[in-house]
Amino acid sequence: MKNPLHLFRRVINQIIDFTYPPFKKIIPLETFRYAVTGGANMAFDIVLYIIFYRFILEKQIVDLGFIAISPHIAAFIFVFPITFTSGFLLAKYITFTSSLIIGRIQLFRYGITVVGAIILNYLLLKLFVENLGLYATFSKILTTIIVVTYSYFVQRLYSFKTGMINFNNKSQT
């Protein structure tokens, strides 16, 4: 019997590839796959956040005895490892499949890019809202566009980089 993960990967690729033809002339397949999987992971993140915030935490402060965590931050803390993992797996097995870098190095690099994205989100929102006086919603949209662009290129050129192969069958870093 075939590995269920291979079947799952094949089904996801078939769905994405089926919807790709109208975009073929304006966007490469890898970028389209990144947009679809990234968008799906972002939607998954939002749904999980709502579930944790409203239904599991019931909008209540999480008191650990030595620290109290606001419900919106606690929901983020609980959801982050889940969507970090799903985002990495989608990037590795659906989007950036031609990378020859070994998995643990990809995971480490992916983690660095995610930390960079979190910091960039924070700094851009502070800049746009507090320093430039832009509306928060417009600032969030602008920030998201910049961070998604940053994430795509950093993941493509660093986390899941393709490159020369050395004699040990690993990519050179």
Stockholm file with secondary structure:
# STOCKHOLM 1.0

chainA/1-173         MKNPLHLFRRVINQIIDFTYPPFKKIIPLETFRYAVTGGANMAFDIVLYIIFYRFILEKQIVDLGFIAISPHIAAFIFVFPITFTSGFLLAKYITFTSSLIIGRIQLFRYGITVVGAIILNYLLLKLFVENLGLYATFSKILTTIIVVTYSYFVQRLYSFKTGMINFNNKSQT
#=GR chainA/1-173 SS CCCHHHHHHHHHHHHHHHHCGGGTTTSCHHHHHHHHHHHHHHHHHHHHHHIIIIIISTTCCEECSSCEECHHHHHHHHHHHHHHHHHHHHIIIIICTTCCSCHHHHHHHHHHHHHHHHHHHHHHHIIIIIISCCCHHHHHHHHHHHHHHHHHHHIIIIITCCCCBCTTSSBCC
#=GC SS_cons         CCCHHHHHHHHHHHHHHHHCGGGTTTSCHHHHHHHHHHHHHHHHHHHHHHIIIIIISTTCCEECSSCEECHHHHHHHHHHHHHHHHHHHHIIIIICTTCCSCHHHHHHHHHHHHHHHHHHHHHHHIIIIIISCCCHHHHHHHHHHHHHHHHHHHIIIIITCCCCBCTTSSBCC
//
